[in-house]
Amino acid sequence: MSSLSSAGSRFRAAVAAEKPLQVVGAITAYAAKMAEAVGYKAVYLSGGGVAANSLGIPDLGISTMEDVLTDANRITNACSLPLMIDIDTGWGGAFNIARTIKSCIKAGVAAVHIEDQVGQKRCGHRPGKEVVSKEEMVDRVKAAVDAKTDAQFVIMARTDAAAVEGIDSAIERGIAYVEAGADMIFPEAMNTLDDYRKFKAAVKVPILANLTEFGSTPFFHVDELRDAGVDIALYCCGAYRAMNAAALNFYETTRREGTQKNVVPTMQSRADLYKYLGYHAYEDKLDSLFAQGKNK
């Protein structure tokens, strides 16, 4: 695969060009198109977002590779931005991880993050997390790296160890994951900017800050993250949380009042929907095709 056309190469270029690169979660192809339209340079598909929104189940390691790739394919087909996705623990052993990486590349995905939790995982900002041994996660990373059919495809190793074993252990793991071939590191549930500084100084590769709402990490500004050496600022779930709150308000109000009239001002207009879809260009093409047919 040519590095010039590779989704992975475009993701790497975006990380190099914007410090930190703001990456927003998009659970649908349309959401990804809106993110692209307002200027973001990369988008993200959350495993928890797929579980909650596409499947209606909690983020507890229940969803599968096929579930995530269904949504990923829709996004990469509709949006030109490089897409990073959450592959949990890789969905199995070494052969399963290899299959996952090859399938992601075929789907046009640019980057994945794979984590060191146990298979029956939990949300990274919930209590009760368990992590596998450093050695087992190193094997996961090696399996992922060895499976790459595009050298530019990004393997990001996520560690959840800080909340379980402490920051020093998490840093030690991050170093080992880089030595195993990880391109970037995702230290989950950091509490301070100093945590990020320590990680960056130790691993010496790009690092990601997950700025999820209602979690352990404060709402650091991009300027603070830049000063701390953070390369990627991830807003994994905010858009779908906002979308879901708006939908619930519509359902409750319309049920209670017997009409949607009072929530119309909060809705995206038909004109805006068409704008982000590029609807009129499709319609013009259709008119052109029909006109050609009539002239024959």
Secondary structure, DSSP 4 states (H G I P E B T S, - for coil): --TTT-HHHHHHHHHHHSSSEEEEE-SSHHHHHHHHHTT-S-EEE-HHHIIIIII---SSS---HHHHHHHHHHHHHH--S-EEEE-TT-SSSHHHHHHHHHHHHHTT--EEEEE-B-SS---TTSSS--B--HHHHHHHHHHHHHT-SSTTSEEEEEE-THHHH-HHHHHHHHHHHHHTT-SEEEE-S--SHHHHHHHHHHH-S-BEEE--TTSSS----HHHHHHTT--EEEE-SHHHHHHHHHHHHHHHHHHHHSSSGGGGGGSPPHHHHHHHHTHHHHHHHHHHHHHHHHH-
